[in-house]
């Protein structure tokens, strides 16, 4: 029983040794959300009981994806008219292939940062629906900031903690094995 308590204490010590290191000055991110890797393009969604429309802005081109709301199946051959910030545009299919379901709108110029209201009139067969959403365009918030990197001291601290845990576990297992062999030898 004595060895069981010792093993539990050893395990607790190993877990405490492997606890995360505290962040140093300038490295504490607090409750901030993790930064996305790469560039995220501005997008909007607009949905109704019939359709779901997603628009992705890249420069002055908006790529549109139109699906049925209930089963997420693509809607092909639809007519989409967008009103963005008061200007009206008619979407065109991106490809002449019948199984392609992407549409596009090319704006006269790339929109400036801000929130733009988007209204879409979708006509697919006998169904006509009006969808509304917002296109939220932000300035590049991280363009002047350097990417966050981890220094060698942070990795060295984790490596040292890992080696300490391995050493404690090795030492503890040798002690347990030695105690078992003494007990087994005494029983013979």
BELRATA-V830265 format. One record per pair of residues at least 24 apart in sequence whose C-alpha atoms are under 10 Angstrom apart, sorted by the first residue. I is the first residue (numbers start at 1). J is the second residue. If there is no record, write none. Layout:
BEGIN
{{I,J} {I,J}}
END
This chain:
BEGIN
{{3,172} {3,175} {3,176} {3,179} {3,180} {4,176} {6,172} {6,175} {6,176} {7,169} {7,172} {7,173} {7,175} {7,176} {10,165} {10,168} {10,169} {10,171} {10,172} {10,173} {11,165} {11,168} {11,169} {11,172} {13,164} {13,165} {13,168} {13,169} {14,161} {14,162} {14,164} {14,165} {14,166} {14,167} {14,168} {14,169} {15,161} {15,165} {16,161} {16,165} {17,158} {17,160} {17,161} {17,162} {17,163} {17,164} {17,165} {17,168} {18,157} {18,158} {18,159} {18,160} {18,161} {18,162} {18,163} {18,164} {18,165} {19,158} {19,161} {20,157} {20,158} {20,161} {21,154} {21,155} {21,157} {21,158} {21,161} {22,154} {23,154} {24,154} {27,148} {27,149} {27,150} {35,142} {35,147} {35,148} {37,147} {39,140} {39,142} {40,140} {41,137} {41,138} {42,135} {42,136} {42,137} {42,138} {43,133} {43,134} {43,135} {43,136} {43,137} {44,116} {44,117} {44,118} {44,132} {44,133} {44,134} {44,135} {44,136} {44,137} {45,118} {45,131} {45,132} {45,133} {45,134} {45,135} {46,118} {46,119} {46,120} {46,130} {46,131} {46,132} {46,133} {46,134} {46,135} {47,120} {47,129} {47,130} {47,131} {47,132} {47,133} {48,129} {48,130} {48,131} {48,132} {49,129} {49,131} {50,122} {50,127} {50,128} {50,129} {50,130} {50,131} {51,75} {51,122} {51,124} {51,127} {51,128} {51,129} {51,130} {51,131} {52,122} {52,131} {53,80} {53,120} {53,122} {53,131} {53,132} {53,133} {54,133} {55,102} {55,103} {55,104} {55,105} {55,118} {55,133} {55,135} {56,104} {56,135} {57,104} {57,105} {57,106} {57,107} {57,110} {57,111} {57,135} {57,137} {58,106} {58,110} {59,106} {59,107} {59,109} {59,110} {59,111} {60,105} {60,106} {60,107} {60,108} {60,109} {60,110} {60,111} {61,104} {61,105} {61,106} {61,107} {61,108} {61,109} {61,110} {62,91} {62,103} {62,104} {62,105} {62,106} {62,107} {62,110} {63,91} {63,92} {63,93} {63,94} {63,102} {63,103} {63,104} {63,105} {63,106} {64,91} {64,92} {64,93} {64,94} {64,101} {64,102} {64,103} {64,104} {64,105} {65,101} {65,102} {65,103} {65,104} {66,101} {66,102} {66,103} {66,122} {67,101} {73,101} {74,99} {74,100} {74,101} {74,102} {75,99} {75,100} {75,101} {75,102} {75,124} {76,100} {76,101} {76,102} {76,103} {76,124} {76,125} {77,101} {77,102} {77,103} {77,123} {77,124} {77,125} {78,103} {78,122} {78,123} {78,124} {78,125} {78,127} {78,128} {79,103} {79,120} {79,121} {79,122} {79,123} {79,124} {79,125} {79,128} {80,104} {80,105} {80,120} {80,121} {80,122} {80,123} {80,124} {80,128} {80,129} {80,130} {81,105} {81,119} {81,120} {81,121} {81,122} {81,123} {81,130} {82,118} {82,119} {82,120} {82,121} {82,122} {82,130} {82,131} {82,132} {83,116} {83,117} {83,118} {83,119} {83,120} {83,121} {83,132} {84,111} {84,116} {84,117} {84,118} {84,119} {84,120} {84,133} {84,134} {84,135} {85,111} {85,115} {85,116} {85,117} {85,118} {85,119} {85,134} {85,135} {86,116} {86,117} {86,118} {86,119} {87,118} {88,118} {88,119} {88,120} {89,120} {90,120} {90,121} {91,120} {111,135} {111,137} {112,137} {112,138} {112,139} {113,137} {113,138} {113,139} {113,140} {114,138} {114,139}}
END
